[in-house]
Every structure is written in structure tokens, then in C-alpha cells.
Amino acid sequence: MTNKALLNIRYFLKPGELGYIIQLHGSLYSVEYELDHTFEGYVAYGMGEFMKAFDPRKDFIAVAEDQDEIVGSIFIMGLPDNSAQLRWFLLAPKARGKGLGTRLLNEAIDFCRKHEFKSVCLWTISELTTAAHLYRKVGFKLTEEKTINLWGGMRTEQRYDLLLDSSNA
């Protein structure tokens, strides 16, 4: 009998999963990029505010799971100026290298096109080189950089932007 949940993507959160995704961000980024506890607090606050105001007409959630275990996420937050922000894009190590990141990213951008957003932005840090490669591959351009003391060390924050042509929706 095969497990149909293998590398499944769904578009909602079940109770308790928000906390798990926050914890996954905190634990993975601590190990992989030496971010401290303030990063997890930043993620928790932002996700909490996002979920309180969640509106499926402008916001998007995709959760990747492998055998019913969450192994990735991506969120789109619609902004008042008809643009969107991509947030909380993450893949657990065991889910990497299988095309899942590209799939999640493409689904999020497809959502933005279908909802006729004019652009999508995201903020990341320079250490996340694999994610930056995926962003550039789908058309994001690096538009801003600033180095600051953040999440327990000096980090170079980067902003990427993707202009969308709504006539291709």
C-alpha cells in the first residue's frame, strides 16, 4: 500500500501547525545559519499577525508534507497597494533536492498572477544562497541590500522583487 501523503501540498493549516512551522524555522535556521532565538520570535509575531488577518482573497498558504509530516511552507501576504510579499518559505533538509522548493515557489507566484498582483517582494538574508538561486530562477531581481546586526550577528538583508504582467495571467 502506498502512502498518498508523500510530498503532498495542501493550502490550509490544521490546528497546531502554525506553532510547528514557527518551531521549524527557529530550529533549522539556528543550526544552519546560527540565527538566535530572536529570529524565532520575529517569525512567531509575523505569522501570528498574518493568521489573525488571513483573507483567502489576497493571502496564500501552502504546506508541504511527507507522510503527514510538515516538511515545507510558503506564504503570500497580499498588501494594500496591489502587491504581495512572499514569506516563510522553508524546506526541511529531507525535502530538499526533489524539486519541491521550485514547486512551492511556482504555486505561490501563480496565486499572485491569478489575483492580479502587480509585483511580489521578499526579504531574506545573504546566507540563504539556495533560496536566492530559486528566486532568481523564477525572475526575482535583487533590489536592495543592507548589513545590520540582526538575529544574533551581522547579517546582510536582501530584498528581491518580481514584477508581474497581469496580462499573462
C-alpha positions, -999 to +999 in steps of 0.1 A: +000+000+000+015+034-010+011+065+011-007+092-009+005+119+015+041+115+002+052+150-008+017+164-007+010+201-009-021+215+008-034+250+011-045+254+047-032+249+082-046+225+108-047+235+145-012+233+160+006+236+127+014+273+129+034+266+160+052+237+143+062+258+113+075+286+136+095+260+155+108+245+123+121+280+112+137+286+146+154+252+149+166+249+113+179+284+110+196+281+143+216+251+132+221+261+095+227+298+098+234+304+136+204+327+140+194+331+176+161+330+195+151+365+183+146+351+148+120+326+160+103+354+179+102+375+147+087+346+128+062+339+155+050+375+157+047+379+119+029+346+114+005+353+143-004+387+128-008+372+093-031+344+105-053+369+125-059+389+094-058+360+069-081+366+039-081+339+011-089+366-015-054+380-011-034+356+011-020+322+003-007+293+024+010+262+010+022+235+033+043+206+020+041+173+038+058+140+036+039+111+051+018+136+071+049+154+085+053+191+075+085+195+056+080+229+040+059+260+037+054+292+017+031+321+023+019+351+003+006+381+021-014+405-001-006+441+005-029+472+002-011+486-028-020+455-050+014+440-045+023+409-024+050+397-001+064+362-002+072+350+034+082+319+054+095+298+025+112+269+041+121+233+033+133+207+058+166+191+048+150+158+040+127+175+015+154+194-004+167+184-038+134+169-050+120+200-069+096+207-040+110+242-035+105+251-071+070+237-070+061+257-039+076+289-053+058+285-086+024+278-069+028+310-048+037+331-079+008+315-098-015+326-070-001+362-073-007+362-110-042+349-107-050+375-082-035+402-105-009+415-081+014+439-098+045+426-081+059+403-054+087+412-029+105+392-003+132+398+023+159+373+030+195+372+042+225+366+020+234+333+037+203+316+021+220+311-012+200+282-024+167+301-019+182+331-037+191+309-066+154+297-068+142+333-066+164+344-094+155+314-115+118+324-115+126+361-123+131+379-089+158+406-090+179+417-061+168+453-055+182+463-020+209+452+005+218+464+039+241+449+065+229+452+101+231+434+135+202+410+133+192+377+150+225+374+169+250+386+144+259+408+114+236+399+085+231+412+050+194+416+045+184+414+008+152+425-009+141+407-041+113+420-063+094+403-091+073+424-115+042+405-127+025+411-160-012+406-153-020+403-190-003+369-188-025+356-160 
